[in-house]
């Protein structure tokens, strides 16, 4: 067998049919054949309106390397293990899922901010904003109870977040309204409008922080369901009508957790009410203006394929 045939056989045998091998490159200085591993990962998209499936491929490279000596004997010390390749493939898909959530939040935060789950998750922010609005200041000590260290930690996190975003600033023994707070206050007519605007800004710019640092509970679930609606539509750049059952299956596949059909139904209804998703003939799909904004934001927010990198073959810790 020639070099390419040996590489192809080894790749299929050791990594399975989701992983492919690139063109073998010979390093004359080290006398080694080096082959980059990648994946054309299949994405099966179910269109329930037309009752058909569409197949798209996501190129993921690199995932690792195959290394052979001149006699085409595998160099196991430099070759990426199957476990590492599988781990990197899973990591990349996780990054794409989170990236899609970022696009969704940036494109629809003003709508999602109207969900009751947001008010519940961001209730500490509501309380801080109310103090700034009514008293012109907020003191950390007014929000902390010695009986709950967990609440104290969360309150401190929200104070820090609002400070980073310019909604409050240190003043004497507490905090005063920041420039961002004042700017929004000048353009809103009520505290409720101000709160909605601040919630929208937090979701747009700090949702990843909230998800990773602060427990979001039901809000994270409803955002994930919205993300399932739009995740495939990013690839097709068009509406993909799907049933609740299809979306439930996709949710469980993408997020690796079970969810009841009732939860899917309830959360889709809530998303429909704030115009984050649309319903056509009992099928759900994205809103054109939201999808268009997400696609526009792809050029502004670096996608995983633009920032994805792994150690080169000479420094791999496999």
Number of C-alpha atoms within 10 A of each C-alpha: 7 7 14 14 10 12 25 13 13 15 19 14 10 11 17 11 12 14 21 20 22 18 12 17 12 16 12 9 6 9 12 20 22 22 22 19 21 20 20 15 17 12 13 12 19 20 18 15 15 10 9 9 11 10 10 15 12 13 12 19 21 21 24 25 21 23 25 22 15 15 10 14 12 17 15 12 13 20 20 21 17 15 11 14 20 15 12 18 21 12 12 18 16 15 16 16 18 16 20 22 22 21 27 26 28 23 22 22 22 20 17 27 24 18 16 13 20 19 17 15 18 19 12 19 21 20 15 22 24 18 18 20 20 10 10 12 21 26 18 14 11 10 14 17 11 8 8 9 11 10 15 17 12 16 19 15 16 18 20 14 18 22 18 12 18 15 22 26 21 14 12 9 11 14 21 22 24 18 14 15 23 15 13 16 19 9 11 14 10 10 15 12 14 23 23 21 20 24 21 23 18 23 21 21 15 16 21 17 12 19 13 9 11 16 12 17 12 15 20 17 16 21 18 21 21 25 23 23 26 28 23 20 20 17 14 14 14 16 19 20 25 24 19 17 14 15 23 21 13 17 21 14 11 14 14 9 8 11 14 10 13 11 14 18 15 12 18 22 16 18 20 18 14 16 16 26 20 21 17 11 9 11 18 24 23 26 19 15 12 21 23 15 15 26 18 13 17 14 9 10 14 12 16 17 15 8 7 14 11 12 11 12 19 9 9 14 12 13
